[in-house]
Amino acid sequence: MRFHNFVFELEAELSWVREHRTLSDSTAVGANLHQAQTLDKKHRKLQAELDGHLPMITKTLENGKRLIKQDHPQKAEVILEFLRFHSIGSILYCVILLKKSQ
């Protein structure tokens, strides 16, 4: 049951990341000052959303770590889910950080 709950929560986090990744992947810079300010505002909003959502992501990952430490029968699957999340989630976070530095 704990494994299935972990997978459900992780899938919800992955869905959130995918949804927000499309926003972060934009390479638009704006053709004028107004557009650039609007894009900057959207980026700041996305950064704030990520900062606000981070505790939920952390909680889900901590639940997975607990399953691994307790040597859960589906430990290998938990590790695979971790890797899948990190490959997708890390990209979103890196893109946001890069845009923040520009």
Backbone hydrogen bonds, N-H to C=O, Kabsch-Sander energy under -0.5 kcal/mol:
donor,donor_aa,acceptor,acceptor_aa,energy
5,N,1,M,-2.3
6,F,2,R,-2.4
7,V,3,F,-2.6
8,F,4,H,-2.3
9,E,5,N,-2.7
10,L,6,F,-2.9
11,E,7,V,-2.4
12,A,8,F,-1.8
13,E,9,E,-2.1
14,L,10,L,-2.8
15,S,11,E,-2.2
16,W,12,A,-2.1
17,V,13,E,-2.7
18,R,14,L,-2.9
19,E,15,S,-2.3
20,H,16,W,-2.1
21,R,17,V,-2.1
22,T,18,R,-1.3
23,L,19,E,-0.6
24,S,20,H,-1.9
25,D,21,R,-2.0
26,S,23,L,-0.9
36,A,32,N,-2.4
37,Q,33,L,-2.6
38,T,34,H,-2.2
39,L,35,Q,-2.6
40,D,36,A,-2.3
41,K,37,Q,-2.2
42,K,38,T,-2.2
43,H,39,L,-2.4
44,R,40,D,-2.5
45,K,41,K,-2.1
46,L,42,K,-2.4
47,Q,43,H,-2.6
48,A,44,R,-2.3
49,E,45,K,-2.4
50,L,46,L,-2.5
51,D,47,Q,-2.6
52,G,48,A,-2.3
53,H,49,E,-1.9
54,L,50,L,-1.7
56,M,53,H,-0.9
57,I,53,H,-1.8
58,T,54,L,-3.0
59,K,55,P,-2.3
60,T,56,M,-2.1
61,L,57,I,-2.5
62,E,58,T,-2.4
63,N,59,K,-2.0
64,G,60,T,-1.7
65,K,61,L,-2.3
66,R,62,E,-2.2
67,L,63,N,-1.8
68,I,64,G,-2.0
69,K,65,K,-2.8
70,Q,66,R,-2.3
71,D,68,I,-1.6
72,H,67,L,-2.4
75,K,72,H,-2.1
78,V,74,Q,-2.0
79,I,75,K,-2.4
80,L,76,A,-2.1
81,E,77,E,-2.4
82,F,78,V,-2.4
83,L,79,I,-2.4
84,R,80,L,-2.4
85,F,81,E,-2.6
86,H,82,F,-2.9
87,S,83,L,-2.1
88,I,84,R,-1.4
89,G,85,F,-4.0
90,S,86,H,-1.8
92,L,88,I,-1.4
93,Y,89,G,-2.1
94,C,90,S,-2.7
95,V,91,I,-2.5
96,I,92,L,-2.2
97,L,93,Y,-2.4
98,L,94,C,-2.6
99,K,95,V,-2.4
100,K,96,I,-2.1
101,S,97,L,-1.6
102,Q,98,L,-0.6
102,Q,99,K,-0.8
